[in-house]
Amino acid sequence: MKITTQRPDCAVPAVRQNLDWLSKAYSKSSVQHCQPSVWVRLLELPSPYSSDEALLLCQVSADEWLAWVPDHGEVTLNIRQYLQ
């Protein structure tokens, strides 16, 4: 068996994209400081029948909160999944 290390002609060269806007959008300074017992608006519903709001219960990690969603129950939310 012979292994070929040449790239095929159809290969697309990797191009570095400028993603500075993305790092600014999620920088620590722009992240809202949340606290327990605050209602937040969900950007994506955990189920089609659940409410579009959640009550924050406690912080699980730097980016995650345990929350209660009416008509669904407890969920772990990433900070990018809701608006305060």
A tleap script that builds the chain and sets N, CA, C and O, in Angstrom:
source leaprc.protein.ff14SB
mol = sequence {
  NMET LYS ILE THR THR GLN ARG PRO ASP CYS
  ALA VAL PRO ALA VAL ARG GLN ASN LEU ASP
  TRP LEU SER LYS ALA TYR SER LYS SER SER
  VAL GLN HIE CYS GLN PRO SER VAL TRP VAL
  ARG LEU LEU GLU LEU PRO SER PRO TYR SER
  SER ASP GLU ALA LEU LEU LEU CYS GLN VAL
  SER ALA ASP GLU TRP LEU ALA TRP VAL PRO
  ASP HIE GLY GLU VAL THR LEU ASN ILE ARG
  GLN TYR LEU CGLN
}
set mol.1.N position { 0.841 -1.175 0.000 }
set mol.1.CA position { 0.000 0.000 0.000 }
set mol.1.C position { 0.882 1.231 0.000 }
set mol.1.O position { 1.814 1.332 0.798 }
set mol.2.N position { 0.596 2.162 -0.884 }
set mol.2.CA position { 1.377 3.370 -1.001 }
set mol.2.C position { 0.569 4.543 -0.442 }
set mol.2.O position { -0.595 4.709 -0.805 }
set mol.3.N position { 1.158 5.351 0.425 }
set mol.3.CA position { 0.495 6.517 1.008 }
set mol.3.C position { 0.965 7.762 0.268 }
set mol.3.O position { 2.165 8.011 0.150 }
set mol.4.N position { 0.025 8.527 -0.222 }
set mol.4.CA position { 0.335 9.745 -0.952 }
set mol.4.C position { 0.138 10.933 -0.007 }
set mol.4.O position { -0.897 11.048 0.650 }
set mol.5.N position { 1.126 11.801 0.053 }
set mol.5.CA position { 1.035 12.955 0.949 }
set mol.5.C position { 0.744 14.247 0.199 }
set mol.5.O position { 0.767 15.325 0.794 }
set mol.6.N position { 0.475 14.155 -1.083 }
set mol.6.CA position { 0.162 15.351 -1.855 }
set mol.6.C position { -1.306 15.731 -1.669 }
set mol.6.O position { -2.178 14.878 -1.505 }
set mol.7.N position { -1.548 17.049 -1.702 }
set mol.7.CA position { -2.921 17.528 -1.616 }
set mol.7.C position { -3.596 17.349 -2.966 }
set mol.7.O position { -2.966 17.545 -4.005 }
set mol.8.N position { -4.851 16.986 -2.962 }
set mol.8.CA position { -5.569 16.917 -4.233 }
set mol.8.C position { -5.795 18.330 -4.781 }
set mol.8.O position { -5.747 19.302 -4.027 }
set mol.9.N position { -6.035 18.443 -6.058 }
set mol.9.CA position { -6.230 19.738 -6.697 }
set mol.9.C position { -7.472 20.465 -6.191 }
set mol.9.O position { -7.565 21.687 -6.306 }
set mol.10.N position { -8.409 19.736 -5.642 }
set mol.10.CA position { -9.654 20.358 -5.204 }
set mol.10.C position { -9.557 20.928 -3.782 }
set mol.10.O position { -10.524 21.513 -3.292 }
set mol.11.N position { -8.428 20.771 -3.123 }
set mol.11.CA position { -8.288 21.268 -1.747 }
set mol.11.C position { -8.305 22.792 -1.728 }
set mol.11.O position { -7.716 23.446 -2.588 }
set mol.12.N position { -8.991 23.344 -0.732 }
set mol.12.CA position { -9.074 24.794 -0.573 }
set mol.12.C position { -8.068 25.202 0.490 }
set mol.12.O position { -8.069 24.638 1.584 }
set mol.13.N position { -7.215 26.164 0.191 }
set mol.13.CA position { -6.245 26.578 1.198 }
set mol.13.C position { -6.938 27.249 2.390 }
set mol.13.O position { -7.939 27.947 2.223 }
set mol.14.N position { -6.409 27.035 3.563 }
set mol.14.CA position { -6.977 27.641 4.773 }
set mol.14.C position { -6.722 29.138 4.764 }
set mol.14.O position { -5.617 29.597 4.472 }
set mol.15.N position { -7.760 29.886 5.087 }
set mol.15.CA position { -7.668 31.345 5.129 }
set mol.15.C position { -8.036 31.785 6.530 }
set mol.15.O position { -9.088 31.410 7.049 }
set mol.16.N position { -7.189 32.565 7.134 }
set mol.16.CA position { -7.474 33.055 8.476 }
set mol.16.C position { -8.487 34.185 8.381 }
set mol.16.O position { -8.281 35.160 7.659 }
set mol.17.N position { -9.577 34.043 9.114 }
set mol.17.CA position { -10.620 35.063 9.106 }
set mol.17.C position { -10.469 35.962 10.318 }
set mol.17.O position { -9.991 35.535 11.368 }
set mol.18.N position { -10.873 37.183 10.164 }
set mol.18.CA position { -10.819 38.137 11.257 }
set mol.18.C position { -12.054 37.942 12.132 }
set mol.18.O position { -13.163 38.300 11.735 }
set mol.19.N position { -11.863 37.381 13.309 }
set mol.19.CA position { -12.966 37.123 14.228 }
set mol.19.C position { -12.896 38.016 15.464 }
set mol.19.O position { -13.397 37.648 16.527 }
set mol.20.N position { -12.276 39.185 15.328 }
set mol.20.CA position { -12.179 40.097 16.461 }
set mol.20.C position { -13.549 40.507 16.981 }
set mol.20.O position { -13.731 40.665 18.189 }
set mol.21.N position { -14.509 40.680 16.086 }
set mol.21.CA position { -15.847 41.084 16.505 }
set mol.21.C position { -16.472 40.042 17.422 }
set mol.21.O position { -17.238 40.387 18.322 }
set mol.22.N position { -16.152 38.765 17.200 }
set mol.22.CA position { -16.713 37.704 18.007 }
set mol.22.C position { -16.169 37.742 19.420 }
set mol.22.O position { -16.923 37.584 20.380 }
set mol.23.N position { -14.873 37.948 19.560 }
set mol.23.CA position { -14.287 37.998 20.900 }
set mol.23.C position { -14.788 39.217 21.667 }
set mol.23.O position { -14.948 39.157 22.886 }
set mol.24.N position { -15.036 40.321 20.969 }
set mol.24.CA position { -15.575 41.509 21.637 }
set mol.24.C position { -17.023 41.288 22.064 }
set mol.24.O position { -17.447 41.781 23.110 }
set mol.25.N position { -17.776 40.553 21.262 }
set mol.25.CA position { -19.184 40.319 21.573 }
set mol.25.C position { -19.348 39.499 22.845 }
set mol.25.O position { -20.329 39.678 23.567 }
set mol.26.N position { -18.408 38.602 23.132 }
set mol.26.CA position { -18.507 37.743 24.301 }
set mol.26.C position { -17.436 38.035 25.337 }
set mol.26.O position { -17.093 37.160 26.133 }
set mol.27.N position { -16.909 39.232 25.342 }
set mol.27.CA position { -15.882 39.562 26.323 }
set mol.27.C position { -16.500 39.621 27.711 }
set mol.27.O position { -17.707 39.821 27.846 }
set mol.28.N position { -15.694 39.451 28.727 }
set mol.28.CA position { -16.177 39.440 30.109 }
set mol.28.C position { -16.857 40.745 30.483 }
set mol.28.O position { -17.800 40.738 31.275 }
set mol.29.N position { -16.402 41.868 29.933 }
set mol.29.CA position { -17.001 43.148 30.280 }
set mol.29.C position { -18.407 43.299 29.721 }
set mol.29.O position { -19.227 44.016 30.295 }
set mol.30.N position { -18.697 42.628 28.599 }
set mol.30.CA position { -20.023 42.763 28.008 }
set mol.30.C position { -21.021 41.763 28.575 }
set mol.30.O position { -22.223 41.912 28.356 }
set mol.31.N position { -20.553 40.745 29.299 }
set mol.31.CA position { -21.444 39.755 29.881 }
set mol.31.C position { -22.160 40.376 31.071 }
set mol.31.O position { -21.533 40.951 31.961 }
set mol.32.N position { -23.475 40.252 31.072 }
set mol.32.CA position { -24.259 40.826 32.156 }
set mol.32.C position { -24.039 40.014 33.423 }
set mol.32.O position { -23.944 38.788 33.386 }
set mol.33.N position { -23.961 40.713 34.530 }
set mol.33.CA position { -23.789 40.043 35.813 }
set mol.33.C position { -25.160 39.598 36.302 }
set mol.33.O position { -26.038 40.424 36.554 }
set mol.34.N position { -25.334 38.306 36.432 }
set mol.34.CA position { -26.602 37.740 36.842 }
set mol.34.C position { -26.559 37.412 38.320 }
set mol.34.O position { -25.497 37.348 38.938 }
set mol.35.N position { -27.735 37.209 38.861 }
set mol.35.CA position { -27.831 36.802 40.254 }
set mol.35.C position { -29.036 35.882 40.412 }
set mol.35.O position { -29.931 35.890 39.567 }
set mol.36.N position { -29.071 35.096 41.472 }
set mol.36.CA position { -30.193 34.178 41.688 }
set mol.36.C position { -31.512 34.939 41.841 }
set mol.36.O position { -31.527 36.119 42.192 }
set mol.37.N position { -32.606 34.246 41.573 }
set mol.37.CA position { -33.975 34.768 41.705 }
set mol.37.C position { -34.299 35.863 40.704 }
set mol.37.O position { -35.149 36.713 40.970 }
set mol.38.N position { -33.630 35.854 39.552 }
set mol.38.CA position { -33.901 36.818 38.491 }
set mol.38.C position { -34.519 36.071 37.316 }
set mol.38.O position { -34.029 35.013 36.921 }
set mol.39.N position { -35.604 36.626 36.752 }
set mol.39.CA position { -36.217 36.054 35.566 }
set mol.39.C position { -35.483 36.543 34.338 }
set mol.39.O position { -35.189 37.733 34.227 }
set mol.40.N position { -35.180 35.639 33.406 }
set mol.40.CA position { -34.488 35.978 32.164 }
set mol.40.C position { -35.311 35.468 30.984 }
set mol.40.O position { -36.087 34.523 31.128 }
set mol.41.N position { -35.142 36.087 29.826 }
set mol.41.CA position { -35.833 35.672 28.605 }
set mol.41.C position { -34.947 34.689 27.852 }
set mol.41.O position { -33.778 34.970 27.588 }
set mol.42.N position { -35.512 33.533 27.507 }
set mol.42.CA position { -34.759 32.496 26.813 }
set mol.42.C position { -34.681 32.787 25.319 }
set mol.42.O position { -35.669 33.194 24.709 }
set mol.43.N position { -33.516 32.579 24.737 }
set mol.43.CA position { -33.327 32.752 23.305 }
set mol.43.C position { -33.719 31.498 22.532 }
set mol.43.O position { -34.057 31.569 21.350 }
set mol.44.N position { -33.671 30.342 23.209 }
set mol.44.CA position { -34.112 29.079 22.609 }
set mol.44.C position { -34.878 28.301 23.670 }
set mol.44.O position { -34.425 28.181 24.808 }
set mol.45.N position { -36.032 27.778 23.297 }
set mol.45.CA position { -36.879 27.073 24.245 }
set mol.45.C position { -36.390 25.638 24.455 }
set mol.45.O position { -35.980 24.984 23.496 }
set mol.46.N position { -36.425 25.138 25.700 }
set mol.46.CA position { -36.020 23.749 25.944 }
set mol.46.C position { -37.019 22.743 25.374 }
set mol.46.O position { -36.644 21.614 25.059 }
set mol.47.N position { -38.288 23.143 25.239 }
set mol.47.CA position { -39.302 22.305 24.597 }
set mol.47.C position { -40.346 23.225 23.964 }
set mol.47.O position { -40.467 24.382 24.365 }
set mol.48.N position { -41.092 22.735 22.996 }
set mol.48.CA position { -42.077 23.581 22.313 }
set mol.48.C position { -43.188 24.082 23.234 }
set mol.48.O position { -43.844 25.076 22.922 }
set mol.49.N position { -43.405 23.410 24.358 }
set mol.49.CA position { -44.510 23.760 25.246 }
set mol.49.C position { -44.066 24.548 26.474 }
set mol.49.O position { -44.897 24.911 27.307 }
set mol.50.N position { -42.781 24.815 26.597 }
set mol.50.CA position { -42.283 25.511 27.779 }
set mol.50.C position { -42.426 27.018 27.640 }
set mol.50.O position { -42.656 27.546 26.552 }
set mol.51.N position { -42.286 27.683 28.756 }
set mol.51.CA position { -42.327 29.140 28.787 }
set mol.51.C position { -41.074 29.699 28.116 }
set mol.51.O position { -40.083 28.990 27.941 }
set mol.52.N position { -41.129 30.974 27.746 }
set mol.52.CA position { -39.953 31.609 27.133 }
set mol.52.C position { -39.134 32.373 28.164 }
set mol.52.O position { -38.251 33.153 27.806 }
set mol.53.N position { -39.426 32.150 29.451 }
set mol.53.CA position { -38.671 32.775 30.536 }
set mol.53.C position { -38.182 31.697 31.490 }
set mol.53.O position { -38.739 30.601 31.553 }
set mol.54.N position { -37.127 32.029 32.235 }
set mol.54.CA position { -36.561 31.095 33.208 }
set mol.54.C position { -36.160 31.866 34.453 }
set mol.54.O position { -35.771 33.032 34.381 }
set mol.55.N position { -36.259 31.205 35.586 }
set mol.55.CA position { -35.843 31.782 36.860 }
set mol.55.C position { -34.466 31.228 37.212 }
set mol.55.O position { -34.308 30.020 37.386 }
set mol.56.N position { -33.481 32.096 37.316 }
set mol.56.CA position { -32.133 31.652 37.661 }
set mol.56.C position { -32.103 31.194 39.109 }
set mol.56.O position { -32.567 31.907 39.999 }
set mol.57.N position { -31.557 29.999 39.350 }
set mol.57.CA position { -31.500 29.442 40.698 }
set mol.57.C position { -30.116 29.601 41.318 }
set mol.57.O position { -29.982 30.193 42.390 }
set mol.58.N position { -29.094 29.084 40.659 }
set mol.58.CA position { -27.730 29.214 41.185 }
set mol.58.C position { -26.726 29.062 40.043 }
set mol.58.O position { -27.010 28.442 39.018 }
set mol.59.N position { -25.559 29.639 40.246 }
set mol.59.CA position { -24.507 29.591 39.228 }
set mol.59.C position { -23.772 28.262 39.330 }
set mol.59.O position { -23.352 27.853 40.413 }
set mol.60.N position { -23.621 27.593 38.187 }
set mol.60.CA position { -22.959 26.291 38.127 }
set mol.60.C position { -21.481 26.472 37.806 }
set mol.60.O position { -20.621 25.827 38.406 }
set mol.61.N position { -21.195 27.355 36.856 }
set mol.61.CA position { -19.812 27.658 36.467 }
set mol.61.C position { -19.773 29.105 36.009 }
set mol.61.O position { -20.766 29.822 36.129 }
set mol.62.N position { -18.644 29.537 35.488 }
set mol.62.CA position { -18.511 30.923 35.043 }
set mol.62.C position { -19.491 31.251 33.916 }
set mol.62.O position { -19.918 32.398 33.783 }
set mol.63.N position { -19.849 30.254 33.103 }
set mol.63.CA position { -20.721 30.481 31.946 }
set mol.63.C position { -22.074 29.793 32.042 }
set mol.63.O position { -22.854 29.861 31.091 }
set mol.64.N position { -22.382 29.134 33.151 }
set mol.64.CA position { -23.619 28.361 33.236 }
set mol.64.C position { -24.380 28.628 34.530 }
set mol.64.O position { -23.798 28.859 35.590 }
set mol.65.N position { -25.719 28.587 34.398 }
set mol.65.CA position { -26.610 28.754 35.536 }
set mol.65.C position { -27.638 27.638 35.542 }
set mol.65.O position { -28.088 27.189 34.488 }
set mol.66.N position { -28.006 27.194 36.737 }
set mol.66.CA position { -29.128 26.281 36.893 }
set mol.66.C position { -30.370 27.154 36.957 }
set mol.66.O position { -30.410 28.126 37.712 }
set mol.67.N position { -31.384 26.815 36.172 }
set mol.67.CA position { -32.586 27.639 36.096 }
set mol.67.C position { -33.818 26.747 36.104 }
set mol.67.O position { -33.744 25.552 35.820 }
set mol.68.N position { -34.966 27.361 36.440 }
set mol.68.CA position { -36.242 26.667 36.398 }
set mol.68.C position { -37.095 27.311 35.326 }
set mol.68.O position { -37.294 28.526 35.330 }
set mol.69.N position { -37.605 26.493 34.399 }
set mol.69.CA position { -38.445 26.968 33.305 }
set mol.69.C position { -39.863 26.444 33.536 }
set mol.69.O position { -40.061 25.233 33.630 }
set mol.70.N position { -40.865 27.350 33.629 }
set mol.70.CA position { -42.250 26.880 33.789 }
set mol.70.C position { -42.656 25.951 32.649 }
set mol.70.O position { -42.281 26.161 31.496 }
set mol.71.N position { -43.418 24.933 32.987 }
set mol.71.CA position { -43.896 23.921 32.039 }
set mol.71.C position { -42.771 23.081 31.445 }
set mol.71.O position { -42.944 22.444 30.406 }
set mol.72.N position { -41.601 23.084 32.120 }
set mol.72.CA position { -40.492 22.227 31.678 }
set mol.72.C position { -39.733 21.646 32.867 }
set mol.72.O position { -39.592 20.427 32.973 }
set mol.73.N position { -39.248 22.493 33.753 }
set mol.73.CA position { -38.479 22.039 34.906 }
set mol.73.C position { -37.106 22.679 34.946 }
set mol.73.O position { -36.895 23.750 34.377 }
set mol.74.N position { -36.172 22.022 35.618 }
set mol.74.CA position { -34.818 22.558 35.768 }
set mol.74.C position { -33.989 22.320 34.511 }
set mol.74.O position { -34.073 21.268 33.878 }
set mol.75.N position { -33.190 23.320 34.168 }
set mol.75.CA position { -32.273 23.223 33.036 }
set mol.75.C position { -30.975 23.928 33.404 }
set mol.75.O position { -30.955 24.802 34.270 }
set mol.76.N position { -29.904 23.543 32.744 }
set mol.76.CA position { -28.640 24.262 32.862 }
set mol.76.C position { -28.516 25.136 31.625 }
set mol.76.O position { -28.530 24.642 30.497 }
set mol.77.N position { -28.395 26.452 31.850 }
set mol.77.CA position { -28.334 27.409 30.757 }
set mol.77.C position { -26.949 28.005 30.637 }
set mol.77.O position { -26.331 28.369 31.637 }
set mol.78.N position { -26.465 28.104 29.417 }
set mol.78.CA position { -25.248 28.859 29.142 }
set mol.78.C position { -25.651 30.322 29.074 }
set mol.78.O position { -26.782 30.629 28.696 }
set mol.79.N position { -24.753 31.231 29.433 }
set mol.79.CA position { -25.086 32.656 29.451 }
set mol.79.C position { -25.462 33.177 28.067 }
set mol.79.O position { -26.068 34.242 27.959 }
set mol.80.N position { -25.115 32.450 27.014 }
set mol.80.CA position { -25.467 32.880 25.647 }
set mol.80.C position { -26.873 32.442 25.257 }
set mol.80.O position { -27.339 32.770 24.165 }
set mol.81.N position { -27.561 31.700 26.139 }
set mol.81.CA position { -28.877 31.185 25.819 }
set mol.81.C position { -30.022 32.051 26.361 }
set mol.81.O position { -31.191 31.706 26.185 }
set mol.82.N position { -29.700 33.161 27.010 }
set mol.82.CA position { -30.756 34.010 27.565 }
set mol.82.C position { -30.348 35.468 27.593 }
set mol.82.O position { -29.173 35.815 27.481 }
set mol.83.N position { -31.363 36.316 27.747 }
set mol.83.CA position { -31.182 37.761 27.911 }
set mol.83.C position { -31.684 38.135 29.290 }
set mol.83.O position { -32.686 37.602 29.768 }
set mol.84.N position { -30.985 39.048 29.917 }
set mol.84.CA position { -31.412 39.472 31.250 }
set mol.84.C position { -32.270 40.683 31.140 }
set mol.84.O position { -32.737 41.203 32.153 }
savepdb mol mol.pdb
quit
